[in-house]
Amino acid sequence: QVQLVESGGGSVQPGGSLRLSCAASGFTFRSVAMSWHRQAPGKERGLVALVSTGGSTKYADAVKGRFTISRDNAKNTVYLQMNSLKPEDTAVYYCNVQGADYWGQGTQVTVSS
């Protein structure tokens, strides 16, 4: 079955960095686009970044220039490098098989001084 396991979340001060990882299994990873989404308290879940099978990327306006999504097909893993973090980036971050209802358990990111 499809499994997505996120890791790398934590607490960081504004301006800091974190790298999220999502280990995928149960499907042909290299054949699907992957994405990261986030959900802050009281808000809807929304797209943060997407990486296509060919490596093309797309970002939400709020994270452009600060976040970088990448994938390693040999490791069946998608990453989200987050730099210059802001308090408004605080949320639970989820890995997703783009266009499918497969989600990881989420990893909490808290940005606070």
C-alpha positions as CSV (number, residue, x, y, z in Angstrom):
1,Q,0.0,0.0,0.0
2,V,1.0,3.6,-0.4
3,Q,3.0,5.0,2.4
4,L,4.4,8.5,2.9
5,V,6.5,9.2,6.0
6,E,7.5,12.8,6.7
7,S,10.4,13.8,8.9
8,G,12.6,16.8,9.7
9,G,10.1,19.1,11.3
10,G,10.8,21.0,14.6
11,S,11.1,24.4,16.2
12,V,13.3,27.1,14.8
13,Q,13.8,30.8,15.3
14,P,12.8,33.3,12.6
15,G,15.4,33.3,9.8
16,G,16.4,29.7,10.5
17,S,16.3,26.7,8.2
18,L,14.8,23.2,8.2
19,R,14.9,20.4,5.7
20,L,11.8,18.1,5.5
21,S,12.0,14.7,4.0
22,C,9.2,12.4,2.8
23,A,10.1,8.7,2.2
24,A,7.6,7.1,-0.2
25,S,6.8,3.4,-0.9
26,G,4.0,1.3,-2.4
27,F,4.0,2.9,-5.8
28,T,6.3,3.8,-8.7
29,F,7.8,7.0,-7.3
30,R,9.6,8.2,-10.4
31,S,6.3,8.2,-12.4
32,V,4.4,10.6,-10.3
33,A,4.6,14.3,-9.4
34,M,5.0,14.9,-5.7
35,S,4.1,17.9,-3.6
36,W,4.2,19.4,-0.1
37,H,1.2,21.1,1.5
38,R,0.8,22.8,4.8
39,Q,-2.0,23.5,7.2
40,A,-1.9,26.1,9.9
41,P,-4.4,26.1,12.9
42,G,-7.7,27.4,11.7
43,K,-6.7,27.4,8.1
44,E,-7.2,25.2,5.1
45,R,-4.5,22.9,3.8
46,G,-2.7,24.5,0.8
47,L,-0.1,23.7,-1.7
48,V,3.5,24.8,-0.8
49,A,5.5,23.3,-3.6
50,L,5.3,20.7,-6.4
51,V,8.0,18.8,-8.3
52,S,7.1,17.0,-11.6
53,T,8.5,13.7,-12.8
54,G,11.0,15.6,-14.9
55,G,12.1,17.9,-12.0
56,S,10.1,21.0,-12.9
57,T,9.0,22.9,-9.8
58,K,6.2,25.2,-8.8
59,Y,5.8,27.2,-5.6
60,A,3.2,29.1,-3.7
61,D,3.9,32.8,-3.8
62,A,4.4,33.0,-0.1
63,V,7.5,30.7,-0.2
64,K,9.1,31.6,-3.6
65,G,12.8,32.3,-3.2
66,R,12.9,30.7,0.3
67,F,11.8,27.1,-0.2
68,T,13.2,24.5,-2.6
69,I,11.6,21.2,-3.4
70,S,13.6,18.4,-4.8
71,R,13.4,14.6,-5.4
72,D,15.7,11.7,-5.3
73,N,14.2,8.9,-7.4
74,A,16.9,6.4,-6.3
75,K,15.8,6.9,-2.7
76,N,12.0,7.4,-3.3
77,T,12.3,10.6,-1.3
78,V,11.1,14.1,-1.8
79,Y,12.6,17.0,0.1
80,L,11.6,20.5,1.1
81,Q,14.5,22.8,2.0
82,M,13.1,25.8,3.9
83,N,15.3,28.8,4.5
84,S,14.6,32.3,5.9
85,L,11.7,30.8,7.9
86,K,9.0,33.2,9.2
87,P,6.5,32.8,12.0
88,E,3.7,32.6,9.3
89,D,5.4,29.4,8.0
90,T,4.3,27.6,11.2
91,A,2.1,24.7,10.2
92,V,1.8,21.0,9.9
93,Y,3.6,20.0,6.6
94,Y,2.3,17.1,4.6
95,C,3.7,15.1,1.7
96,N,1.4,14.2,-1.1
97,V,1.2,12.2,-4.3
98,Q,0.1,15.0,-6.5
99,G,-3.5,14.6,-7.7
100,A,-4.1,11.6,-5.5
101,D,-5.6,11.2,-2.0
102,Y,-2.4,9.8,-0.5
103,W,-1.0,11.8,2.4
104,G,1.6,11.3,5.0
105,Q,1.0,11.8,8.8
106,G,2.5,15.3,8.7
107,T,5.4,16.9,10.5
108,Q,5.1,20.0,12.7
109,V,7.1,23.1,11.8
110,T,7.1,25.9,14.4
111,V,8.8,29.2,13.8
112,S,9.0,31.3,16.9
113,S,11.4,33.5,18.8
